[in-house]
């Protein structure tokens, strides 16, 4: 069968994947702290075809090799909300999932306060019997309910502070809903390439990213970072992907017409 069928089919599938990447960027153009993806392509395996004067290369097209994350910083916008934070510079906020122990990273600093309840055992003094001159003061054990407030992302994950621990908020601060910017930790990696994207605008490191360290960025309170997806550029890439997709389909149609003509000559 004509190799152009495979080349065009592969191209159409890859352009569809590319279109999905740019569509996702457009969908998150107003998502705070979002990092756009930039698709890249590589050539698939080729083989030589013996020509009149020299060998000609043939193959089955290209494929989308990766959709790398664009970590360039975007602008900051003021919100006048005390639990909104932005990083001016390099680094990420760290989020701890208490159910799984997983730590993920984000540039979205729109946080809130979450309450965690529990119990604690305390020793309560017991007054001696006043009618018994030999009675001594004793204690008894009581289980009391406790309630603590922590800075979180509102989805059950806790924000880590500069010491790598959850940021506990005192009762007085919980009412006024303020956490100093210097309490919020900023973390970073030597190599950010290849970090895996999760839901809720989060990233997790892979082996090649190395160990986590302290980020150089400065936390700014009352601000949020805008998405770095460029709407004009993304729309242009969508049109480009659509046109390439149409060319691939046209190649399939043309190849089918050639095959039909050949078959009719038999």
Buried (B, 14 or more C-beta within 10 A) or exposed (E): EBBBBBBBBBBBBBBBBBBBBBBBBBEBBEBBBBBBBBBEBEEBEEEEEEEEEEEEEEBBBBBBEEBBBBBEBBEBEEBEBBBBBBBBEBBBBBBBBBEEEEBBBBBBBBBBBBEBEEEEEEEEEEEEEEEEEEEEEEEEEEEEEEEBBBBBBEEEBBBBBBEEEBBBBEEEBBEEBBBEBEBBBBBBBEEBEEBEEEEEBBBEBEEEBEEBEEBEBBBBBBBBBBBBBBEEEBEEBBEBBEEBBEEBBEBBEEBEEEBEEEEEEE
